[in-house]
Amino acid sequence: MKVTFFSNFLNHHQTPFCDEMFKLLNGNFTFVSTMMIPESFLNNGYPDCTDYPYNLNSYNDKAQYENALQLGLDSDIVIIGSAPEIFIKERIKANKTTFRYYERLLKKGNWQLLDPRILYLLLRNHTIYRNKNLYMLCASAYTANDLNLFFAYPEKKYKWGYFTEVEELDIEQVIAQKPKQCIQLLWTGRFIDWKHPELVVKLAFELKKRGYNFHLNMIGVGVIFESIKKLIEKLNVTECVSLLGSMPNNEVRNYMKKSNIFLFTSNQNEGWGAVLNEAMSCGCAVVASNTIGATPYLIEHEKNGLIFKSGRLSSLVEQTEKLLRNKLVRDQISKNAYYTLLNEWSPQIAASNFLMLAQSIIDGQIISIEKGTCSKAKNTNKNFWKNRTFNNIV
């Protein structure tokens, strides 16, 4: 089987999956990058992956561009994300097996369907192909919700995401080495409004008032970095909050392994959020916003993570306090998080499940994967996490 994956540029959130595909297919796998990685991403710690053996830089010259076009037509299976439609135009006409992958299509809200231009594009690129050999890999738990509003991909939507490396750890030892007195909290991301770094600073203020022994590290840079720095000073939490700036991904993961709790505060604009994979695979007990795309797929509330209501400080405080008060609960959630990533959402599982699904479609006998990657994607209610208890932990 020959598989080609089209997207804007190769990055460290995609290479573990691509590495596994390249291995399983004995080299019959190509990732087509359609643009250079932006300088801003490199400045934020992204590695340059342009020289990977399976990466084809279609933007380099005409010959590589023509090669990419041919792969779009000739491959047995094509996956396409953020890439020009020209690469699959002839393929769809020929009704060859193709998978799109998308995060949320209506991040700003369902009202976007009232815009005739947006509705036209959605109908043109998706709905008109509902009976074609075209499938959707939902890289957000809310993608299926959006697609169902305009009747696209009936019974052809599958759970997907980003598949970061999952190290084989002695998770018991990793957890045992985490701090026991001054609990380490971690937040990492770009300092931009919809990632809501201000929420964790306000959380620190509330936790300090309540007498908890903790320290919060914040990793990243961005346009509101200075305003967050001023907020830290204003709330008088400088002694318990550290701004660490940007750093390479391997250093971020080292901080995760040493942290007890990871805080993920983005709103619905976080299409997936690969940092959630990374934090869980490093044995962090995570507190994550309910509207982040990865949250409903990866977290079972109060079993392998905790979920708070997006944007609501009181909810964030409530969930974080549960972990601060109870070490046994915190450690069990950390352990469960690691095993969820290892056994259900690793790059190895993703590649294996995808190839099984793809082959079954080619053979005309579509299999049903019960759980995790490539299982059927259904609508997700934003209150999916409510009405659960700590009985789920054990």
C-alpha positions in Angstrom: 0.0 0.0 0.0 1.2 3.5 -0.9 0.1 6.3 1.4 0.6 10.1 0.9 -0.1 12.7 3.6 -0.6 16.3 2.5 -0.3 19.2 4.9 1.2 22.6 5.2 4.5 21.6 6.9 5.9 18.8 8.8 6.3 19.4 12.6 7.2 17.5 15.7 3.5 16.8 16.5 3.2 14.8 13.3 6.6 13.1 12.9 5.9 10.3 15.4 2.9 9.1 13.4 4.7 9.6 10.1 7.7 7.7 11.4 5.5 4.8 12.2 3.7 4.9 8.9 7.0 5.0 7.0 8.2 1.9 9.0 4.9 -0.1 8.7 4.7 0.6 4.9 8.4 -0.2 4.3 9.0 3.2 2.9 5.9 3.5 0.8 4.8 6.7 2.7 5.3 10.3 1.8 4.5 13.5 3.7 4.1 16.4 1.3 4.8 19.8 2.8 3.2 22.6 0.8 4.9 25.5 2.5 8.0 26.4 4.5 7.7 26.3 8.3 7.1 29.9 9.4 10.0 31.6 11.2 7.7 32.3 14.1 7.2 28.6 14.8 10.9 28.0 14.8 11.3 30.9 17.2 8.8 29.2 19.5 10.9 26.0 19.8 9.5 24.0 16.8 12.3 21.8 15.2 13.0 22.1 11.5 11.8 18.8 10.0 12.4 19.5 6.3 15.1 16.9 5.9 13.1 13.9 7.1 13.5 11.0 4.6 9.8 10.8 3.8 9.2 14.6 3.5 8.6 16.0 0.1 8.9 19.8 -0.1 6.5 20.5 -3.0 7.2 24.3 -2.8 10.9 23.9 -3.6 10.7 23.6 -7.4 8.4 22.5 -10.3 9.7 18.9 -10.3 8.8 18.3 -6.7 5.4 20.0 -7.2 4.6 17.8 -10.1 5.7 14.7 -8.1 3.3 15.8 -5.3 0.5 16.1 -7.8 1.2 12.6 -9.2 1.2 11.1 -5.7 -2.2 12.7 -5.1 -3.5 10.7 -8.0 -1.6 7.5 -7.8 -1.4 6.7 -4.1 -3.7 3.9 -2.7 -4.6 6.2 0.2 -4.3 9.9 0.6 -4.7 11.9 3.8 -5.0 15.7 3.4 -5.1 18.4 6.0 -4.2 22.1 5.5 -3.2 21.8 1.9 -4.5 23.1 -1.5 -7.4 21.2 -3.1 -5.4 20.9 -6.3 -3.6 17.9 -4.9 -6.8 15.8 -4.6 -8.9 17.3 -7.3 -8.4 14.6 -9.9 -8.3 11.9 -7.2 -11.8 12.8 -6.0 -13.1 12.7 -9.6 -11.7 9.2 -9.9 -13.4 8.3 -6.6 -10.2 7.0 -5.0 -10.1 6.5 -1.3 -9.2 9.8 0.4 -9.3 11.0 4.0 -9.5 14.6 5.0 -8.5 15.6 8.5 -9.9 18.7 10.2 -10.1 20.3 13.6 -13.3 22.3 14.2 -14.7 23.9 11.1 -17.0 26.4 13.0 -14.7 27.5 15.8 -16.4 30.9 16.1 -19.9 29.3 16.4 -22.7 27.8 14.4 -23.8 31.3 13.3 -21.0 31.1 10.7 -23.4 29.0 8.6 -25.5 32.1 8.2 -22.6 33.6 6.1 -23.4 32.6 2.5 -19.7 32.5 1.5 -18.8 30.1 4.4 -21.8 27.9 3.7 -21.0 27.7 0.0 -17.4 26.6 0.7 -18.5 24.0 3.2 -21.1 22.6 0.8 -18.7 22.7 -2.1 -15.7 21.0 -0.3 -17.7 18.6 1.8 -21.4 18.0 1.4 -21.4 17.4 -2.3 -19.0 14.5 -1.8 -21.1 12.8 0.8 -21.6 9.7 -1.5 -18.0 9.7 -2.7 -15.1 7.6 -1.4 -14.1 10.4 0.9 -13.9 10.1 4.7 -13.2 12.5 7.6 -10.6 12.1 10.3 -11.9 14.3 13.1 -9.0 16.0 14.8 -11.3 17.5 17.4 -14.1 15.9 19.4 -16.3 18.7 18.1 -15.6 18.2 14.3 -18.5 15.7 13.9 -20.9 18.3 15.5 -20.0 20.8 12.8 -20.1 18.4 9.9 -23.5 17.1 10.9 -25.0 20.6 10.6 -24.4 20.5 6.8 -24.9 16.8 6.3 -21.4 15.9 5.4 -19.6 12.5 5.7 -22.6 10.4 6.8 -21.3 7.4 8.8 -17.8 8.2 7.5 -16.3 10.2 10.4 -13.6 8.8 12.5 -11.8 9.9 15.7 -8.4 11.4 15.0 -6.0 13.9 16.5 -2.3 14.5 16.8 -0.1 11.7 18.0 3.0 12.8 19.9 5.7 10.5 21.1 4.9 8.3 24.1 8.1 7.2 25.8 8.1 3.9 27.6 8.5 5.1 31.2 8.6 3.4 34.5 5.5 5.5 35.4 5.5 4.4 39.0 9.1 5.8 39.4 8.3 9.0 37.5 5.3 9.7 39.8 7.3 8.8 42.9 10.0 11.4 41.9 7.5 14.2 41.6 7.5 16.8 44.4 5.5 15.9 47.5 5.6 19.2 49.5 5.6 22.2 47.2 3.3 20.9 44.4 4.5 21.9 40.9 1.9 23.3 38.5 2.8 23.8 34.8 1.2 25.8 32.0 2.7 26.0 28.5 1.7 27.6 25.3 1.7 30.8 23.2 0.8 33.9 25.3 -2.3 34.8 23.3 -5.8 35.7 24.4 -7.7 32.5 23.5 -5.2 30.3 25.4 -6.1 32.3 28.6 -2.8 32.4 30.5 -4.4 35.0 32.7 -6.6 32.2 34.2 -3.7 30.3 35.7 -2.3 33.5 37.2 -5.6 34.2 38.8 -5.7 30.6 39.9 -2.3 31.1 41.6 -3.8 34.1 43.4 -6.7 32.1 44.7 -4.5 29.1 45.8 -2.1 31.4 47.6 -5.1 33.0 49.5 -6.2 29.5 50.6 -2.8 28.6 51.9 -1.6 25.9 49.4 2.1 25.1 49.1 2.7 25.2 45.3 4.7 26.8 42.5 3.5 27.6 39.0 5.8 27.5 36.0 4.6 29.1 32.7 6.5 28.3 29.5 6.1 30.3 26.3 6.1 33.7 24.7 3.6 35.8 22.8 1.8 39.1 22.3 0.3 39.3 25.8 3.4 38.1 27.7 4.1 41.6 29.1 0.5 42.0 30.3 0.7 38.6 32.0 3.9 39.7 33.7 2.2 42.8 35.0 -0.8 40.8 36.2 1.5 38.6 38.2 3.0 41.7 39.9 -0.4 43.2 40.4 -1.8 40.1 42.2 1.4 39.8 44.2 2.1 36.2 43.2 5.7 36.7 41.9 7.1 34.4 44.5 5.0 31.5 43.4 4.8 32.1 39.6 7.8 31.8 37.2 7.8 33.0 33.6 10.3 30.7 31.8 10.0 32.0 28.2 10.2 29.6 25.2 12.3 26.5 25.1 12.8 23.4 22.9 10.1 20.7 23.1 12.4 18.2 24.8 13.0 20.7 27.7 9.2 21.3 27.9 8.7 17.5 28.3 11.3 17.4 31.1 9.3 20.0 33.0 6.2 17.9 32.5 7.9 14.9 34.0 8.8 16.9 37.1 5.4 18.6 37.4 2.5 17.3 39.4 -0.3 19.1 37.7 -0.7 20.4 34.1 -3.2 23.3 33.4 -4.7 23.6 29.9 -6.9 26.7 29.8 -7.6 27.3 26.0 -11.1 27.9 24.7 -12.8 26.4 21.6 -10.2 27.9 19.3 -7.8 25.1 20.4 -8.7 22.8 17.6 -6.8 19.8 19.1 -4.1 20.7 21.6 -1.1 18.3 21.3 0.3 19.6 24.5 -2.4 17.5 26.3 -1.0 14.3 24.7 2.4 15.3 25.9 1.4 16.2 29.4 -0.6 13.0 29.9 2.2 10.8 28.5 4.7 12.4 31.0 2.5 11.5 33.9 0.9 14.8 34.7 -2.5 15.1 36.4 -4.2 17.4 33.9 -6.9 20.0 34.5 -8.3 20.9 31.0 -11.0 23.1 29.5 -14.0 21.2 28.3 -14.1 23.0 24.9 -10.5 22.0 23.8 -10.8 19.6 20.9 -8.6 16.9 22.4 -10.3 16.9 25.9 -13.4 14.7 25.2 -11.3 12.2 23.3 -8.4 11.9 25.7 -9.8 12.6 29.2 -12.4 10.6 31.1 -13.3 13.0 33.9 -11.9 12.1 37.3 -10.3 8.9 35.9 -7.3 10.1 33.9 -7.8 13.8 34.2 -10.1 16.6 35.4 -12.2 18.9 33.3 -13.3 22.5 34.1 -15.8 24.7 32.4 -14.0 26.8 29.8 -13.2 30.3 30.9 -14.7 29.9 34.4 -12.1 30.6 37.1 -14.3 29.1 39.9 -14.4 25.8 38.0 -10.7 25.8 37.4 -10.0 26.4 41.1 -12.5 23.7 42.1 -10.9 21.0 39.9 -7.3 22.0 40.8 -8.1 21.9 44.5 -9.2 18.3 44.2 -5.7 17.3 43.1 -3.9 19.5 45.6 -5.9 18.0 48.5 -5.4 14.3 47.7 -2.1 12.9 46.7 -3.5 9.4 46.1 -6.1 10.7 43.7 -3.5 12.9 42.0 -1.0 10.0 41.5 -3.7 7.6 40.3 -4.9 10.1 37.7 -1.3 10.7 36.6 -0.8 6.9 36.1 -4.1 6.5 34.3 -3.3 9.4 32.0 0.0 7.8 31.0 -1.6 4.4 30.2 -4.4 6.1 28.1 -1.8 7.6 25.8 0.4 4.5 25.7 -2.5 2.0 25.0 -5.0 4.0 23.1 -3.5 7.2 21.5 0.2 6.5 20.8 1.6 7.0 17.2 2.0 3.2 17.0 -1.7 2.6 17.8 -2.8 5.4 15.4 -0.8 4.1 12.5 -1.9 0.5 13.0 -5.5 1.4 13.4 -5.5 3.7 10.4 -3.9 1.1 8.1 -6.5 -1.5 9.2 -9.3 0.9 8.5 -7.9 2.0 5.2 -7.3 -1.6 4.0 -10.9 -2.5 5.0 -12.3 0.3 3.0 -10.2 -0.8 0.0 -11.5 -4.4 0.5 -15.1 -3.2 0.7 -15.6 -4.6 4.2 -15.2 -1.7 6.6 -14.2 -2.7 10.0 -15.4 -1.1 13.3 -12.7 -0.1 15.8 -14.3 0.0 19.2 -12.3 2.6 21.0 -9.8 5.4 20.5 -8.1 6.3 17.2 -10.2 5.5 14.1 -13.3 4.5 16.0 -16.5 6.2 14.8 -16.8 9.9 15.7 -20.1 11.0 17.1 -21.5 14.3 18.3 -20.0 15.6 21.6 -22.1 17.5 24.1 -20.2 20.3 25.8 -21.4 19.0 29.1 -20.1 15.5 28.4 -18.0 15.5 31.5 -20.6 16.4 34.2 -22.2 14.2 36.7 -19.2 12.0 37.3 -17.6 11.1 40.6 -14.3 10.0 42.0 -15.6 6.4 41.9 -14.3 6.5 38.3 -10.7 6.7 39.4 -10.3 3.2 40.7 
